[in-house]
Amino acid sequence: MDIFLLILGFFFAVLGIIGSFLPVLPGPFTSWVGLLILHLTKVIPQDWTFLGITLAVAIVIWIIDYIIPAMGTKKFGGTKYGVIGTMLGLIIGIIAPIPFGIIIGPFVGAYVGEMINDSKDSKRALKAAFGSFLGFLTSAFMKFIAAVIFTGFYLSIFWEHKEAFFNF
């Protein structure tokens, strides 16, 4: 059962890294679930202080994730159409088989969203799209770093106790 939990926990840790770029998955929180699963094995001593602190960090990042893109959009004069366009552009950019779709998609989506909102002012729409895109990149980078750190914790804890997992 411990090997199953070990594999499942690693799956969640890696899924958290992927989730840093996908708006449907809370990246750091998903990586934290991997840490929790690892601590539920019989081999790893349960460190509730460590899990509590990392959970608090994941929750704070999750909350900030909703604030940063909106701040970027507002700072550059954007609207909710730009934010929605950024998210839709991201999803299309991930699905579409174009190079750098994950980068181009949010920018184009924000621009199209702003143009739908006000089709007369393309210069303002471009500026707002840049702000929305910048907010998205900042937020994704922050989530990515946190998820990678949580995955690093996972691997470090596993490595420290690896003999106990494979000692039959």
Secondary structure in CASP SS format (residue, H / E / C, confidence):
PFRMAT SS
TARGET T0000
AUTHOR 0000-0000-0000
METHOD secondary structure of the structure
MODEL  1
M C 1.00
D H 1.00
I H 1.00
F H 1.00
L H 1.00
L H 1.00
I H 1.00
L H 1.00
G H 1.00
F H 1.00
F H 1.00
F H 1.00
A H 1.00
V H 1.00
L H 1.00
G H 1.00
I H 1.00
I H 1.00
G H 1.00
S C 1.00
F C 1.00
L C 1.00
P C 1.00
V C 1.00
L C 1.00
P C 1.00
G H 1.00
P H 1.00
F H 1.00
T H 1.00
S H 1.00
W H 1.00
V H 1.00
G H 1.00
L H 1.00
L H 1.00
I H 1.00
L H 1.00
H H 1.00
L C 1.00
T C 1.00
K C 1.00
V C 1.00
I C 1.00
P C 1.00
Q C 1.00
D C 1.00
W H 1.00
T H 1.00
F H 1.00
L H 1.00
G H 1.00
I H 1.00
T H 1.00
L H 1.00
A H 1.00
V H 1.00
A H 1.00
I H 1.00
V H 1.00
I H 1.00
W H 1.00
I H 1.00
I H 1.00
D H 1.00
Y H 1.00
I H 1.00
I H 1.00
P H 1.00
A H 1.00
M H 1.00
G H 1.00
T H 1.00
K H 1.00
K H 1.00
F C 1.00
G C 1.00
G C 1.00
T C 1.00
K H 1.00
Y H 1.00
G H 1.00
V H 1.00
I H 1.00
G H 1.00
T H 1.00
M H 1.00
L H 1.00
G H 1.00
L H 1.00
I H 1.00
I H 1.00
G H 1.00
I H 1.00
I H 1.00
A C 1.00
P C 1.00
I C 1.00
P C 1.00
F C 1.00
G H 1.00
I H 1.00
I H 1.00
I H 1.00
G H 1.00
P H 1.00
F H 1.00
V H 1.00
G H 1.00
A H 1.00
Y H 1.00
V H 1.00
G H 1.00
E H 1.00
M H 1.00
I H 1.00
N H 1.00
D C 1.00
S C 1.00
K C 1.00
D C 1.00
S H 1.00
K H 1.00
R H 1.00
A H 1.00
L H 1.00
K H 1.00
A H 1.00
A H 1.00
F H 1.00
G H 1.00
S H 1.00
F H 1.00
L H 1.00
G H 1.00
F H 1.00
L H 1.00
T H 1.00
S H 1.00
A H 1.00
F H 1.00
M H 1.00
K H 1.00
F H 1.00
I H 1.00
A H 1.00
A H 1.00
V H 1.00
I H 1.00
F H 1.00
T H 1.00
G H 1.00
F H 1.00
Y H 1.00
L H 1.00
S H 1.00
I H 1.00
F H 1.00
W H 1.00
E H 1.00
H C 1.00
K H 1.00
E H 1.00
A H 1.00
F H 1.00
F H 1.00
N C 1.00
F C 1.00
END
